[in-house]
């Protein structure tokens, strides 16, 4: 299995099996959100291209920084107060953090790789598009893949 496929499969499987689908009501997406989807949803993508370590012609490991963000609509709630989406975004962010191993990170073996993950930084930003305010919460995670066997 290709490193990028193993990485994406790992991220998706962690997010889908750790309770995020109950919060990410409109899906979990790799890179591109289905047109017309309205938040809340979760999107992940490589934030920095991979760094590969080799020993001669053998690949020893590869590392990627992956951004995982919960996206919610923000703005006034029915009583006119700001931040209607923030509590929900915070819940989704906590679910992402749990899925990715929490503060300590994690190491798992999956699809022929030993995969380690740890959070590098948090994401908390807002944007306005088409007169709607969106809140993005989540993190950037360093994901390192090491093949569990060497193919020559």
C-alpha positions as CSV (number, residue, x, y, z in Angstrom):
1,X,0.0,0.0,0.0
2,X,1.2,3.5,-0.9
3,X,2.2,5.7,2.1
4,X,-0.3,8.4,1.1
5,X,-3.1,5.9,0.9
6,X,-2.1,4.3,4.2
7,X,-2.0,7.8,5.8
8,X,-5.4,8.9,4.6
9,X,-6.9,5.5,5.5
10,X,-5.5,5.8,9.0
11,X,-6.9,9.3,9.5
12,X,-10.3,8.5,8.1
13,X,-10.6,5.3,10.1
14,X,-9.6,7.0,13.4
15,X,-12.1,9.8,12.8
16,X,-15.0,7.5,11.8
17,X,-14.6,5.0,14.6
18,X,-14.1,7.4,17.5
19,X,-17.5,9.1,17.7
20,X,-17.0,12.0,15.4
21,X,-19.7,10.9,12.9
22,X,-22.4,11.7,15.6
23,X,-21.1,15.3,15.6
24,X,-19.9,15.7,12.0
25,X,-23.5,15.4,10.8
26,X,-22.7,16.1,7.1
27,X,-19.7,13.9,6.7
28,X,-15.9,13.5,7.0
29,X,-14.0,14.5,3.9
30,X,-10.5,14.0,2.5
31,X,-9.5,17.3,0.9
32,X,-12.7,18.1,-1.0
33,X,-16.1,18.6,0.5
34,X,-19.1,17.4,-1.6
35,X,-20.5,20.5,-3.3
36,X,-23.6,21.9,-1.5
37,X,-22.8,20.3,1.9
38,X,-23.6,22.6,4.8
39,X,-21.6,22.4,8.0
40,X,-21.2,20.7,10.4
41,X,-18.6,18.5,8.7
42,X,-14.9,17.5,9.2
43,X,-12.3,17.9,6.5
44,X,-8.7,16.7,6.5
45,X,-5.8,17.3,4.2
46,X,-2.0,17.2,4.0
47,X,-0.8,20.6,5.3
48,X,2.9,20.0,4.5
49,X,4.3,17.5,2.0
50,X,5.9,14.4,3.3
51,X,9.5,14.0,4.4
52,X,10.9,10.6,3.5
53,X,13.8,8.9,5.2
54,X,15.7,6.3,3.3
55,X,18.6,3.9,3.9
56,X,20.2,3.4,0.5
57,X,17.3,2.4,-1.7
58,X,15.1,1.3,1.2
59,X,12.4,3.6,2.5
60,X,12.6,3.6,6.3
61,X,9.8,6.1,7.1
62,X,7.8,9.0,5.9
63,X,6.2,11.9,7.8
64,X,3.4,14.2,7.0
65,X,1.7,17.1,8.7
66,X,-2.1,16.6,8.3
67,X,-4.6,19.3,9.1
68,X,-7.9,18.1,10.5
69,X,-10.7,20.7,11.0
70,X,-14.2,20.7,12.2
71,X,-16.3,23.2,10.2
72,X,-19.4,24.8,11.7
73,X,-21.6,27.7,10.8
74,X,-21.0,30.5,13.4
75,X,-22.9,33.7,14.0
76,X,-25.9,34.9,16.0
77,X,-28.0,32.4,17.7
78,X,-31.8,32.8,18.0
79,X,-31.4,35.2,20.9
80,X,-29.0,37.4,18.9
81,X,-25.8,36.5,20.9
82,X,-22.6,35.7,18.9
83,X,-20.8,32.4,18.9
84,X,-23.7,30.0,18.2
85,X,-21.3,27.5,16.6
86,X,-18.4,27.7,19.1
87,X,-19.7,25.2,21.7
88,X,-20.4,22.7,18.9
89,X,-17.1,23.4,17.2
90,X,-15.4,22.8,20.6
91,X,-17.1,19.4,21.0
92,X,-16.1,18.4,17.5
93,X,-12.5,19.5,18.2
94,X,-12.4,17.4,21.4
95,X,-13.6,14.4,19.4
96,X,-10.9,15.0,16.8
97,X,-8.3,15.2,19.5
98,X,-9.5,12.0,21.1
99,X,-9.5,10.2,17.8
100,X,-5.9,11.2,17.1
101,X,-4.6,10.0,20.5
102,X,-5.1,13.0,22.8
103,X,-2.2,15.0,24.2
104,X,0.1,11.9,24.3
105,X,-0.5,10.9,20.7
106,X,-0.5,7.2,19.8
107,X,1.2,4.4,17.9
108,X,-0.8,1.8,15.9
109,X,-0.1,-0.9,13.4
110,X,-2.4,-0.8,10.4
111,X,-2.1,-1.7,6.7
112,X,1.5,-2.9,7.0
113,X,2.8,0.3,8.8
114,X,3.6,1.3,12.3
115,X,1.9,4.7,12.4
116,X,2.6,7.3,15.1
117,X,0.7,10.5,15.5
118,X,1.1,13.6,17.7
119,X,-0.5,17.0,17.6
120,X,1.8,19.8,16.4
121,X,-0.6,22.8,16.8
122,X,-4.2,23.8,17.1
123,X,-6.4,25.4,14.6
124,X,-9.0,28.0,15.6
125,X,-10.1,30.5,13.0
126,X,-13.1,32.0,11.4
127,X,-13.9,33.2,7.9
128,X,-16.8,34.9,6.2
129,X,-18.1,33.6,2.9
130,X,-21.3,34.5,1.1
131,X,-22.5,36.5,4.2
132,X,-22.0,33.4,6.4
133,X,-19.5,33.1,9.2
134,X,-17.7,29.8,9.5
135,X,-15.7,28.5,12.4
136,X,-12.8,26.1,11.9
137,X,-11.5,24.1,14.9
138,X,-9.1,21.2,15.1
139,X,-5.4,20.7,14.8
140,X,-2.3,19.9,12.7
141,X,-0.9,16.5,13.4
142,X,2.5,14.9,12.6
143,X,1.9,11.4,11.2
144,X,4.9,9.2,10.7
145,X,4.6,5.9,8.8
146,X,7.2,3.1,9.1
147,X,6.8,-0.1,7.0
148,X,6.5,-3.1,9.2
149,X,8.4,-5.2,6.6
150,X,11.0,-4.3,4.0
151,X,10.3,-5.1,0.4
152,X,13.5,-5.4,-1.8
